[in-house]
């Protein structure tokens, strides 16, 4: 399987409690870059549970990093799902954008200036925030936003306390 082959190229660090955030960002950036090499592979990644030894090796390495960072096991497990889903969705979106750019005659891909122009031309009474913050809505590169989103997830991992699951029968 292609995903397994791509995961076999991911370099996993020795988990370091002091560097866990940077390690997670680095490993997921490697996965992102691997997926971007093969448009469409991220779609396949969204539809499978990792059972290939190479994909399991990466999942094991990521889990070890989160646990070394002091993340509660269930939160670490769920964070891996969220981070992996985001990486797959991000790379799928990027591959679709690249595919659309091959057809410049279609209005799929607008430049930032054109987006700002369109957002600021919207009716003020209906879209006051979009008009006012058009520059912010269109700022940053895809990879800037990728790092930001992974950071948001990881920043909240240390704040989470184990919570009672509905129907689990446990009390808080």
Secondary structure as GFF3:
##gff-version 3
##sequence-region A 1 172
A	DSSP	alpha_helix	2	7	.	.	.	ID=ss1
A	DSSP	alpha_helix	20	37	.	.	.	ID=ss2
A	DSSP	alpha_helix	41	46	.	.	.	ID=ss3
A	DSSP	alpha_helix	53	68	.	.	.	ID=ss4
A	DSSP	alpha_helix	73	101	.	.	.	ID=ss5
A	DSSP	alpha_helix	112	120	.	.	.	ID=ss6
A	DSSP	alpha_helix	128	132	.	.	.	ID=ss7
A	DSSP	alpha_helix	134	137	.	.	.	ID=ss8
A	DSSP	alpha_helix	142	157	.	.	.	ID=ss9
###
